[in-house]
Amino acid sequence: MELFFENTSLISEKEILQTAKGLMPYYEYLRSVSESGDYDFPESSINLAFDEDQLKNAIRLQKEKTTGDLKYILVVGIGGSNLGAKSVYDALYGYFDVMEAARFPKMIFADTNDPEFLNSLTQFLKTGISKPEEIIVNAISKSGLTTETMVNLEIITDILKEKFEGALSRIVVTTDSKSDLWKGAQEKDISILEIPKNVGGRYSVLSTVGLFPLLLCGVDTEGLINGARKMRTRCLSDDFMKNPAVMSAAILFYHFKRGKNICDNFFFHPEMESLGKWYRQLMGESIGKEKDDAGNIINTGITPTVSVGSVDLHSVAQLYLGGPKDKFTTFIWGYTDGDEKIVPKKGSFSELLALGAGGKKPSYIMKAIYDGVKIAYGKAGLPFMEIAFEGINAFSLGEFFQFKMMEMMFLGKLMKINAFNQPNVESYKIETGKILGNS
């Protein structure tokens, strides 16, 4: 994975380094966190990829629970508890599920209490599962008290218990040590995986939160981990111009200070849309804050958006190119190499094809569209960066996760806010609890 910005970010090397120079003490601090190898710090997620014990525990449980009959992994979680695994699954498999109906196992994500979804899920569990070995339920909640997750887990467990003897053996709980969910699972002899205490949900994809369900569906988790390890080394480089996390954070902050408070992540692979939603949560919860580190009311934040090429060139490109210049864009592109159906030179609709499209590979045409977009952005004076994946695979996804999580840490430090808490989210949870308690 490479980050390109030199000729497109509309910020000079001198300005980037001037913005980044204030990060040196924090960079040194992150180096010490990495050297400790433990989970005593809010930034401890940078150590997850090097934690052999958590990976061994996930592999052990995966081997214990997996049989040749496994067809469905039902992930019960919301936000940071499922977005990481979903982004990997969708990028590698899930986007193609409808067209690859015979491929198993598949992941299903129960991340809403919407009654129509739950009605469909209930019907599926009752009629689509013929024996318990066909399903594993992975309930994920860091606090163990997430309303949406616990409601869905209760409904799912009730159905499986009615249908199968020993249904609880097909459930795995991932949560904080000694949480209420942990204690409840222990009492019922349900398998448990631990989330390190100081690793927040949106930083947890490289923990058992992401690793266990991805192991179950056959993802190359070794590649995912190795990509993250390589990227952490790069993001702890003291040569800031070669440090992608520092560079990206400095560029985002520079433009934010000049009125660009929307960060659009434009993915030119539709299967990566869920990866954009993972980053949307990472930035939204980490950077959107009412108060700064000193407790002053500042109501600050950068609004993350997700666009998909080339679909959204036909929905919002007019806004992006002709509307207010309040956005900074990161284009994400992955090189692909494989067999492709060539566009016929003389087919049924050849006269309608764009000039020169006949006889070309779809990847060539997509690259031409992508390059055309970049040229149009440049001519419109719109700043952007590029992230180029060497391929859409587990290694590159691991690189991206680690890069973006460390970018967010550096960006939070530049903005003088806490990138690890989300105090305002609790307000809706408190009000929901009052309503449910009074009904």
Steps between C-alpha positions, in 0.01 A plus 500: 500500500634839402391855580538765229453871572799697374338657194133489596456599864563870420735529796877531474749270668606791720140562612443130567811473716416823681157358583646164601790624714278535806442124489857407592433454877192289425693298245759423768221404737351259243843344458507431874149350485612266222812401692294415808292250304220517755152650536551767765437795266209633293725457195562133579318386185834552321621185682216271392670370187797387708294317765562131429287381793175660381551356151568154646184521712293597196649218290447246778134590533452513123632144468288386792176644361545444127375187329470409135131587528548867594297719266426823689686726742243728664679805641287674762646844564483863397749776421857406585385151591419408142611767251859377481413138429225607261734723303747214448227248421327728251826594328602137452173306488178667610448735208485192278281282725193516276703391197686228693205332667678166537801643686503439875539598775332838474475780754175658613511817707226565755566868569150645526178452699292583193194272528491411129862388510443300817189337355701388199788382717259307724347325200844419364617348828183292525502365145847556354709321763457123517757415770696696761837434332390721211515821704721685745368808678768751601353760737733798537459781753793665675289625789272197497204736535438621144121515467477413131743209534344349811147522355608316186702243694199424720272448199754285313583288804133438571440374145807274498419352842150410379643343186811316622618326814830644619452815293708710743810309388466674164533846659827686557506825699765767444511762775703672771627281779252491790230695315140401574493311170820319595351395832174389340686293241711336771187399691358335186831339398511703177841548334658843555765708327645804676532854363800682654370754750654815349416417138187688398246350262596709197866402549430129556492346150843336549393348831284191553206724402606476138735203493262231625211547254747554215680177589167318491431604140850423376658845472879508490537646849875445491513733200275749679730501805818520293363798308423678827844421638675640195287815514564562870871502426446754222275717721766511771768618259679815614529609136165678498486535121505119479257456789153465341302549824680823588478632143130422463413646842701816432335553160148442636566741788652765273191503278262475796647821640422660164134406494498154347304320771368216283725202432375297204644153453442405138540125446535387141401144588138452610594200715694740724200714596481334843866589552394860450230458763760358741710813447192718532448372854871527580513867403150593621543368852868588533498857368147628556520651850317751715807578711876518452764345723478797738123466541412803289181486292613497136241284313755391243525225244557390144200338333596173325309397188524193279480506121524208259640516147380503246141487632516829688648684203140487380346621827725745687789586267314813392492613864864410558631669185266798482378551856661657808870435547463371854629145439828317499496175304696178537474274198550128567594275213622139486696341220335185368655218300291216367292363218253749356232499239612728219246753376405383146619726220198414292204402713128563523545859621843591366372822348406622849834427668725785603771562242783253552321278754462205264771237534607627843502327840251634761796571731652723232172686459460546877856631521425746220191620691704531819778695332240722334350581839839595640569730208157664544568552874836656419352739246230599751764581762378227739764350731527124538722209601518151354529164670606222265456137606736249340197273484172457678617238747536442873856641515399832343191523722720445808725782381201730453353428846826571682577807291160660558489424873841661549405788272205566731725502807728760342204704375343503846825630647517780240139596579573484876212262571465150645483260206403204719183595687143563379321660796213648300394161362398404852224764497276305262566179691390663827181637344423164334540328835256745661240436230533122519500507879178704511311299239 
